[in-house]
Amino acid sequence: MPSQTLDEIADLVRAKNAGPFWLTLDVFLPTDEAYERVCASDVVDPDAIAALYRTSAEGVRIFPMAALRAIKISFPRPVTQGSFPDRDMHSGQQHVPLAAIEVPELVGAGPER
């Protein structure tokens, strides 16, 4: 199995409103191996996240939390929440591009490990 989407690996990929100026994405993984695999991928690369969400890499904040097997990603919203051009006030659908990221198999993973 060379690669899978993040959505196929994770227990949950979600987006949530983090106030009027920030958006947060959460990724919850089922195992330590899945967590390590995702942490070795573009999911934790600020440049990749910035390209995916058309924002500046300098504004992307990534918080891997190994004890929870979770990754939190935050970045500035493209427009202020509730402003006229805001098309997703609660950021409920913003996880979809992240969930579609291809996550390659971790090098060295497998039964011989």
N, C-alpha and C positions, 0 to 999 in steps of 0.2 A: 504494500500500500504506500506509494510514493508521496502522495500529499492528500490532504483533506481540507475542507473549508473549516474555519474556526467554529462555525455553527455545528458542524458534524462532530467536533471534538469536545466542545464545552457543554457543561450542564446548562448554562444560561449565559446569554449575551444580551445586555439590556442598556438602554439609554435612559437618562433621567435628567430632569431639570436641576441645575445647580445654582439657581438664582438668575437674575435678569441678564447677567453678563457672561456666565460660564455654562458649559455643557459637560456632562460626565457620562462616560461609558464604563460599564462593569463587565468583566469576564470572570465566570466561576468555572473552575476545572474539576473533573471528577477524581483525578489521581495525581500523585506527585509526578509521575512520568509525563502525563498530559501537561501539567503546569510547566515542567522543564522544557518540553517541546515548544510550547507557545512562547515561553520567555526567550527562546533562541531564535524566534521568528521576527518578521516585520511588525508584528502586533506591538512590540515594545520599542520600535524604532520611531523616534519623533519625526524624522523626515518622511517616513512612509505614512504615518498618520496624518501629517500635514498635507501631503499630496492627496490622500484619500478624501480629506474634509476641506480642502482648499483654504488652508489657514497657514500661518507662519509656524515653522518648526520651533522657533524660540518660545512660542506661547504654549506648546504642548507639554503637559506634565504627566508623567507615567509613574504609577506607584505599584510596583509588584509587591504582593503580600504573601510570601511563601507559606506562612502558618495557616492561612485561610485558603490557599490555592486559588487566589484571586488576583486580578490585575485591574486597577482603576486608572482610567485615562481621562484627563480633563483638558479642555482648551476653551478659549474665548468663543462665545456664540458669534455667528456672522452678523447678526443684528440684535439689538436689545429686545429682550422678551416683551411681548405685548405691543411692540411698535408696529406701525402700519405694514412694513414689509415682512414681518415675522409670520412664516407659514407653518410653524410647528411650535406653538407656544409652550407646550409641555415637553418638547424634545422626545416624544414617545416613539418616533420612527427612525431616529438617528443611528440606531445600532445596526441597521441593515447593511450599509457598506462594510463595516467592520466584520460582521458575521460572514461575509463573503470572501474574506482574505484567505488565500491558499496558505496552508501551514505545511511545510515540507516535513518529512519524517526526520526525526532527530538522528544525526550521524552517530553511529555506534549503538543505536537502539536495536533491540531484538533479543532473541532467546539466548544468544551467546554472551550477553552482558553480565 
